Amino acid sequence: MGTITNLNTTNTYSTLDSAIDSASTDDVLEISGTDWAADDDTNVTATVAVTIRAASGAECGALVASGIDHYRLIVKSGNAIETTVSLDITGVEIANSGTGSSDECIRLNENSISLSVKRCLIYFDSRTDQQDAIYVNAKTGVTVTAENCINWNTYRGFVDAYNSSGTFNINSCHFYNLGFSIASDS
């Protein structure tokens, strides 16, 4: 059975949002286990800066057609992760099955914060208007770093820095089926 453990307190949680809600700044939330009973479909609101990482052996490696063999945050609408603080995320699957306008996978809503995503799967189940994998909402001084991530089925873009300034680093990532049109295949 999979669990989310706060390594600083040893408390365990069944959803990422409940783990973050109970965390203190700089806590490490480790996702472990390879047998999850169901997807986590709870939208995450981060208000404390934490590290979120999959334990060795529990990192998402690829999508599985049936069964859940690793933790998957797959929300039904809204933003999968909305943050006003810096986050460091490694080895996690983050998806959105929402069909609304501006349903993002990760949305940054504060100036001078950083987001680091490494070895993550970030995608949408269906392509609709104004979806971004990572959206920065008119902020200054932000830093976004993405390394060795896989992104697909995103309507607008992997990183949309709408009226924002800062540093945006995208290294060794793979993209499939991105575009500015619902009918686009590129």
PASEBA-1860 file (N, C-alpha, C; in nm, 3 decimals):
! residues 186
1> MGTITNLN> 0.083/-0.118/0.000/0.000/0.000/0.000/0.088/0.125/0.000 ~ 0.049/0.224/-0.076/0.126/0.346/-0.083/0.093/0.443/0.029 ~ 0.192/0.523/0.067/0.170/0.624/0.171/0.249/0.751/0.138 ~ 0.206/0.861/0.198/0.280/0.986/0.193/0.324/1.013/0.336 ~ 0.454/1.020/0.356/0.509/1.036/0.491/0.583/1.168/0.503 ~ 0.554/1.241/0.609/0.633/1.359/0.640/0.756/1.307/0.714 ~ 0.872/1.313/0.650/0.993/1.256/0.709/1.038/1.328/0.835 ~ 0.994/1.453/0.855/1.033/1.527/0.975/0.948/1.489/1.097
9> TTNTYSTL> 0.823/1.446/1.074/0.735/1.411/1.185/0.700/1.263/1.189 ~ 0.725/1.190/1.082/0.689/1.049/1.057/0.538/1.026/1.047 ~ 0.458/1.132/1.042/0.315/1.116/1.021/0.288/1.073/0.877 ~ 0.184/0.991/0.856/0.150/0.945/0.722/0.015/0.999/0.679 ~ -0.002/1.012/0.547/-0.122/1.073/0.490/-0.164/0.996/0.365 ~ -0.292/1.011/0.330/-0.342/0.943/0.210/-0.354/1.038/0.091 ~ -0.353/1.171/0.117/-0.356/1.267/0.007/-0.241/1.366/0.023 ~ -0.194/1.417/-0.090/-0.085/1.515/-0.086/-0.132/1.644/-0.020
17> DSAIDSAS> -0.256/1.686/-0.044/-0.306/1.808/0.015/-0.309/1.799/0.167 ~ -0.353/1.686/0.223/-0.355/1.673/0.369/-0.213/1.670/0.426 ~ -0.119/1.613/0.351/0.022/1.612/0.397/0.078/1.754/0.399 ~ 0.050/1.833/0.297/0.098/1.971/0.292/0.028/2.057/0.397 ~ -0.102/2.036/0.415/-0.176/2.114/0.516/-0.119/2.093/0.656 ~ -0.064/1.975/0.683/-0.010/1.944/0.816/0.140/1.972/0.828 ~ 0.203/2.013/0.718/0.348/2.030/0.716/0.391/2.167/0.766 ~ 0.517/2.175/0.803/0.582/2.301/0.835/0.680/2.333/0.722
25> TDDVLEIS> 0.719/2.458/0.710/0.814/2.498/0.607/0.940/2.412/0.614 ~ 0.988/2.372/0.499/1.109/2.292/0.480/1.092/2.144/0.515 ~ 0.970/2.098/0.542/0.948/1.955/0.563/0.967/1.881/0.431 ~ 0.997/1.752/0.443/1.011/1.664/0.326/0.896/1.565/0.328 ~ 0.816/1.565/0.222/0.705/1.472/0.209/0.747/1.365/0.109 ~ 0.755/1.241/0.157/0.802/1.132/0.071/0.687/1.038/0.038 ~ 0.671/1.015/-0.091/0.567/0.925/-0.141/0.632/0.790/-0.163 ~ 0.576/0.687/-0.101/0.636/0.554/-0.113/0.528/0.451/-0.147
33> GTDWAADD> 0.573/0.333/-0.183/0.481/0.226/-0.217/0.450/0.222/-0.364 ~ 0.419/0.105/-0.412/0.388/0.088/-0.555/0.249/0.031/-0.576 ~ 0.169/0.024/-0.472/0.034/-0.030/-0.484/-0.065/0.070/-0.425 ~ -0.115/0.159/-0.508/-0.211/0.261/-0.464/-0.352/0.213/-0.498 ~ -0.444/0.226/-0.404/-0.580/0.178/-0.424/-0.657/0.265/-0.524 ~ -0.624/0.393/-0.529/-0.695/0.486/-0.618/-0.608/0.608/-0.642 ~ -0.641/0.681/-0.749/-0.572/0.808/-0.775/-0.608/0.908/-0.666 ~ -0.515/0.997/-0.635/-0.541/1.110/-0.546/-0.604/1.218/-0.634
41> DTNVTATV> -0.732/1.249/-0.611/-0.799/1.350/-0.693/-0.831/1.476/-0.614 ~ -0.754/1.498/-0.505/-0.772/1.615/-0.420/-0.683/1.730/-0.469 ~ -0.744/1.842/-0.504/-0.667/1.959/-0.545/-0.577/2.002/-0.430 ~ -0.452/2.037/-0.463/-0.352/2.072/-0.362/-0.335/2.223/-0.358 ~ -0.342/2.279/-0.237/-0.312/2.420/-0.215/-0.192/2.425/-0.121 ~ -0.081/2.475/-0.173/0.042/2.479/-0.094/0.063/2.618/-0.038 ~ 0.073/2.626/0.096/0.099/2.753/0.163/0.224/2.746/0.250 ~ 0.290/2.630/0.253/0.420/2.616/0.320/0.517/2.553/0.221
49> AVTIRAAS> 0.638/2.606/0.217/0.740/2.557/0.124/0.789/2.420/0.170 ~ 0.771/2.319/0.085/0.810/2.183/0.119/0.879/2.118/0.000 ~ 0.941/2.003/0.028/0.995/1.917/-0.076/0.901/1.797/-0.087 ~ 0.861/1.766/-0.210/0.774/1.651/-0.236/0.854/1.558/-0.325 ~ 0.873/1.433/-0.280/0.953/1.343/-0.362/0.901/1.201/-0.350 ~ 0.916/1.129/-0.458/0.884/0.987/-0.457/1.006/0.911/-0.408 ~ 0.984/0.812/-0.323/1.093/0.731/-0.272/1.152/0.647/-0.385 ~ 1.275/0.604/-0.366/1.339/0.517/-0.464/1.250/0.396/-0.490
57> GAECGALV> 1.226/0.366/-0.616/1.141/0.255/-0.653/0.995/0.292/-0.668 ~ 0.955/0.408/-0.616/0.816/0.451/-0.624/0.797/0.565/-0.724 ~ 0.905/0.611/-0.787/0.892/0.720/-0.884/0.812/0.673/-1.004 ~ 0.736/0.766/-1.062/0.660/0.731/-1.182/0.760/0.711/-1.296 ~ 0.745/0.600/-1.365/0.835/0.572/-1.475/0.766/0.587/-1.609 ~ 0.641/0.549/-1.613/0.562/0.558/-1.735/0.416/0.541/-1.697 ~ 0.330/0.580/-1.786/0.188/0.559/-1.759/0.155/0.412/-1.767 ~ 0.064/0.369/-1.684/0.020/0.230/-1.682/-0.125/0.228/-1.728
65> ASGIDHYR> -0.154/0.146/-1.828/-0.288/0.146/-1.886/-0.395/0.102/-1.786 ~ -0.366/0.007/-1.704/-0.463/-0.037/-1.605/-0.391/-0.063/-1.474 ~ -0.461/-0.039/-1.366/-0.398/-0.055/-1.235/-0.316/0.067/-1.200 ~ -0.294/0.087/-1.073/-0.218/0.202/-1.026/-0.096/0.149/-0.954 ~ 0.020/0.162/-1.018/0.141/0.107/-0.956/0.231/0.214/-0.897 ~ 0.189/0.340/-0.904/0.260/0.448/-0.837/0.160/0.559/-0.806 ~ 0.199/0.650/-0.719/0.112/0.762/-0.680/0.082/0.848/-0.801 ~ -0.046/0.884/-0.816/-0.086/0.973/-0.924/-0.180/1.080/-0.868
73> LIVKSGNA> -0.142/1.207/-0.882/-0.230/1.318/-0.850/-0.303/1.353/-0.978 ~ -0.430/1.317/-0.988/-0.509/1.343/-1.108/-0.639/1.410/-1.064 ~ -0.644/1.542/-1.075/-0.761/1.616/-1.031/-0.865/1.624/-1.142 ~ -0.989/1.649/-1.102/-1.100/1.649/-1.198/-1.131/1.786/-1.254 ~ -1.090/1.893/-1.183/-1.108/2.029/-1.234/-1.024/2.124/-1.149 ~ -1.010/2.247/-1.196/-0.928/2.345/-1.124/-0.780/2.319/-1.147 ~ -0.698/2.363/-1.053/-0.553/2.345/-1.063/-0.513/2.225/-0.978 ~ -0.431/2.137/-1.034/-0.387/2.021/-0.956/-0.309/2.067/-0.834
81> IETTVSLD> -0.211/2.157/-0.856/-0.134/2.216/-0.746/-0.134/2.367/-0.765 ~ -0.181/2.437/-0.664/-0.178/2.583/-0.665/-0.091/2.627/-0.548 ~ 0.008/2.713/-0.576/0.103/2.747/-0.471/0.133/2.895/-0.461 ~ 0.154/2.939/-0.337/0.200/3.075/-0.310/0.338/3.069/-0.245 ~ 0.400/2.951/-0.245/0.531/2.929/-0.183/0.618/2.846/-0.277 ~ 0.746/2.838/-0.246/0.839/2.759/-0.327/0.816/2.611/-0.303 ~ 0.824/2.532/-0.411/0.808/2.387/-0.403/0.918/2.318/-0.482 ~ 0.959/2.202/-0.433/1.056/2.115/-0.502/0.989/1.979/-0.514
89> ITGVEIAN> 0.960/1.937/-0.639/0.883/1.815/-0.663/0.966/1.721/-0.750 ~ 0.982/1.596/-0.707/1.062/1.498/-0.782/0.986/1.366/-0.793 ~ 0.976/1.315/-0.916/0.927/1.180/-0.941/0.779/1.158/-0.924 ~ 0.698/1.263/-0.943/0.554/1.255/-0.917/0.477/1.271/-1.048 ~ 0.366/1.200/-1.059/0.275/1.216/-1.173/0.169/1.317/-1.135 ~ 0.157/1.424/-1.218/0.062/1.532/-1.192/-0.023/1.549/-1.317 ~ -0.154/1.528/-1.303/-0.242/1.535/-1.420/-0.369/1.610/-1.387 ~ -0.437/1.652/-1.493/-0.561/1.724/-1.479/-0.660/1.669/-1.581
97> SGTGSSDE> -0.777/1.626/-1.536/-0.879/1.578/-1.629/-0.990/1.680/-1.646 ~ -0.967/1.802/-1.596/-1.066/1.908/-1.609/-1.081/1.954/-1.753 ~ -1.197/2.006/-1.785/-1.224/2.055/-1.920/-1.258/2.204/-1.919 ~ -1.229/2.270/-1.809/-1.259/2.412/-1.799/-1.146/2.499/-1.850 ~ -1.172/2.628/-1.855/-1.073/2.724/-1.896/-0.976/2.748/-1.779 ~ -0.848/2.750/-1.807/-0.743/2.774/-1.708/-0.739/2.669/-1.598 ~ -0.760/2.545/-1.633/-0.733/2.433/-1.541/-0.587/2.394/-1.562 ~ -0.501/2.434/-1.469/-0.358/2.407/-1.483/-0.317/2.285/-1.402
105> CIRLNENS> -0.201/2.228/-1.437/-0.143/2.123/-1.354/-0.076/2.188/-1.233 ~ 0.005/2.290/-1.254/0.070/2.363/-1.144/0.054/2.512/-1.172 ~ 0.007/2.585/-1.073/-0.013/2.730/-1.089/0.060/2.803/-0.977 ~ 0.150/2.896/-1.016/0.224/2.979/-0.920/0.152/3.112/-0.905 ~ 0.122/3.149/-0.780/0.044/3.270/-0.753/0.111/3.368/-0.659 ~ 0.243/3.378/-0.664/0.311/3.473/-0.575/0.442/3.518/-0.640 ~ 0.486/3.639/-0.607/0.614/3.690/-0.655/0.729/3.621/-0.582 ~ 0.844/3.615/-0.647/0.971/3.572/-0.586/0.967/3.433/-0.523
113> ISLSVKRC> 0.898/3.339/-0.587/0.900/3.200/-0.540/0.963/3.114/-0.648 ~ 0.998/2.992/-0.610/1.059/2.902/-0.708/0.983/2.771/-0.713 ~ 0.987/2.709/-0.830/0.930/2.577/-0.852/1.036/2.494/-0.921 ~ 1.064/2.378/-0.865/1.155/2.282/-0.929/1.078/2.152/-0.946 ~ 1.067/2.106/-1.071/1.006/1.976/-1.099/1.109/1.892/-1.173 ~ 1.133/1.771/-1.121/1.231/1.680/-1.180/1.169/1.542/-1.193 ~ 1.194/1.479/-1.307/1.147/1.343/-1.333/0.998/1.327/-1.305 ~ 0.919/1.424/-1.348/0.774/1.421/-1.328/0.702/1.399/-1.460
121> LIYFDSRT> 0.586/1.333/-1.453/0.492/1.324/-1.564/0.388/1.432/-1.540 ~ 0.369/1.521/-1.636/0.275/1.632/-1.621/0.191/1.637/-1.748 ~ 0.057/1.619/-1.734/-0.024/1.608/-1.855/-0.172/1.635/-1.828 ~ -0.248/1.640/-1.937/-0.394/1.657/-1.932/-0.459/1.536/-1.996 ~ -0.575/1.496/-1.942/-0.652/1.387/-2.002/-0.723/1.433/-2.129 ~ -0.764/1.560/-2.133/-0.830/1.612/-2.252/-0.784/1.755/-2.274 ~ -0.778/1.794/-2.400/-0.729/1.927/-2.433/-0.845/2.023/-2.449 ~ -0.844/2.129/-2.369/-0.945/2.233/-2.383/-0.876/2.369/-2.369
129> DQQDAIYV> -0.954/2.472/-2.375/-0.904/2.609/-2.382/-0.816/2.647/-2.262 ~ -0.705/2.711/-2.289/-0.619/2.778/-2.191/-0.560/2.687/-2.084 ~ -0.520/2.569/-2.121/-0.454/2.480/-2.025/-0.303/2.491/-2.040 ~ -0.234/2.496/-1.925/-0.088/2.497/-1.922/-0.041/2.396/-1.819 ~ 0.072/2.333/-1.846/0.129/2.242/-1.747/0.171/2.323/-1.624 ~ 0.243/2.433/-1.647/0.287/2.522/-1.540/0.248/2.664/-1.580 ~ 0.172/2.731/-1.495/0.125/2.865/-1.524/0.173/2.961/-1.416 ~ 0.236/3.069/-1.458/0.281/3.172/-1.365/0.192/3.294/-1.388
137> NAKTGVTV> 0.116/3.332/-1.287/0.010/3.430/-1.301/0.059/3.573/-1.275 ~ 0.119/3.635/-1.378/0.160/3.776/-1.373/0.242/3.809/-1.249 ~ 0.353/3.738/-1.231/0.437/3.756/-1.112/0.578/3.797/-1.154 ~ 0.653/3.852/-1.060/0.791/3.892/-1.086/0.886/3.814/-0.997 ~ 1.008/3.795/-1.046/1.113/3.732/-0.967/1.095/3.583/-0.942 ~ 1.015/3.517/-1.024/0.994/3.373/-1.005/1.105/3.294/-1.074 ~ 1.129/3.173/-1.025/1.222/3.081/-1.088/1.150/2.948/-1.109 ~ 1.147/2.903/-1.233/1.088/2.773/-1.265/1.196/2.688/-1.330
145> TAENCINW> 1.222/2.570/-1.273/1.318/2.477/-1.329/1.249/2.343/-1.351 ~ 1.258/2.292/-1.471/1.203/2.160/-1.505/1.315/2.077/-1.567 ~ 1.339/1.958/-1.510/1.444/1.871/-1.561/1.391/1.729/-1.576 ~ 1.419/1.669/-1.691/1.384/1.531/-1.719/1.237/1.501/-1.694 ~ 1.150/1.594/-1.734/1.006/1.576/-1.720/0.946/1.533/-1.854 ~ 0.829/1.473/-1.848/0.753/1.437/-1.968/0.621/1.511/-1.961 ~ 0.584/1.579/-2.069/0.459/1.654/-2.076/0.390/1.623/-2.207 ~ 0.259/1.602/-2.200/0.183/1.583/-2.323/0.039/1.627/-2.305
153> NTYRGFVD> -0.026/1.643/-2.421/-0.168/1.675/-2.430/-0.201/1.808/-2.364 ~ -0.110/1.904/-2.373/-0.131/2.036/-2.315/-0.173/2.132/-2.426 ~ -0.279/2.207/-2.402/-0.333/2.295/-2.506/-0.241/2.411/-2.538 ~ -0.198/2.487/-2.438/-0.119/2.608/-2.467/0.030/2.586/-2.457 ~ 0.078/2.541/-2.342/0.222/2.528/-2.331/0.266/2.460/-2.204 ~ 0.392/2.422/-2.203/0.449/2.359/-2.085/0.463/2.462/-1.973 ~ 0.525/2.578/-2.003/0.533/2.688/-1.907/0.473/2.811/-1.973 ~ 0.371/2.867/-1.911/0.312/2.991/-1.958/0.342/3.097/-1.852
161> AYNSSGTF> 0.433/3.185/-1.884/0.475/3.290/-1.791/0.400/3.419/-1.824 ~ 0.270/3.414/-1.817/0.183/3.525/-1.853/0.220/3.653/-1.778 ~ 0.267/3.753/-1.851/0.305/3.883/-1.793/0.395/3.868/-1.671 ~ 0.481/3.768/-1.672/0.570/3.741/-1.559/0.715/3.762/-1.599 ~ 0.799/3.780/-1.498/0.942/3.789/-1.523/1.014/3.702/-1.422 ~ 1.129/3.654/-1.463/1.208/3.569/-1.375/1.299/3.481/-1.457 ~ 1.333/3.366/-1.402/1.421/3.272/-1.470/1.345/3.143/-1.496 ~ 1.349/3.097/-1.620/1.276/2.977/-1.660/1.374/2.881/-1.727
169> NINSCHFY> 1.402/2.770/-1.663/1.498/2.670/-1.713/1.425/2.541/-1.743 ~ 1.435/2.496/-1.867/1.374/2.368/-1.905/1.485/2.285/-1.968 ~ 1.521/2.174/-1.901/1.635/2.093/-1.944/1.595/1.947/-1.961 ~ 1.629/1.889/-2.074/1.611/1.746/-2.101/1.469/1.698/-2.076 ~ 1.371/1.776/-2.120/1.231/1.737/-2.106/1.179/1.686/-2.240 ~ 1.074/1.606/-2.235/1.013/1.549/-2.355/0.870/1.600/-2.364 ~ 0.830/1.637/-2.487/0.697/1.693/-2.509/0.628/1.618/-2.622 ~ 0.497/1.596/-2.604/0.418/1.530/-2.708/0.278/1.589/-2.709
177> NLGFSIAS> 0.228/1.612/-2.829/0.090/1.657/-2.850/0.061/1.789/-2.780 ~ 0.151/1.884/-2.796/0.129/2.019/-2.745/0.088/2.107/-2.860 ~ 0.011/2.210/-2.835/-0.024/2.298/-2.944/-0.119/2.406/-2.903 ~ -0.144/2.496/-2.997/-0.230/2.610/-2.971/-0.367/2.590/-3.032 ~ -0.400/2.470/-3.068/-0.530/2.439/-3.124/-0.573/2.303/-3.073 ~ -0.698/2.289/-3.039/-0.748/2.162/-2.989/-0.724/2.052/-3.092 ~ -0.727/2.086/-3.221/-0.708/1.987/-3.326/-0.560/1.961/-3.357 ~ -0.471/2.032/-3.293/-0.329/2.019/-3.325/-0.274/1.884/-3.282
185> DS> -0.186/1.828/-3.363/-0.121/1.701/-3.331/0.027/1.719/-3.309 ~ 0.075/1.841/-3.297/0.219/1.862/-3.283/0.253/1.927/-3.152
END
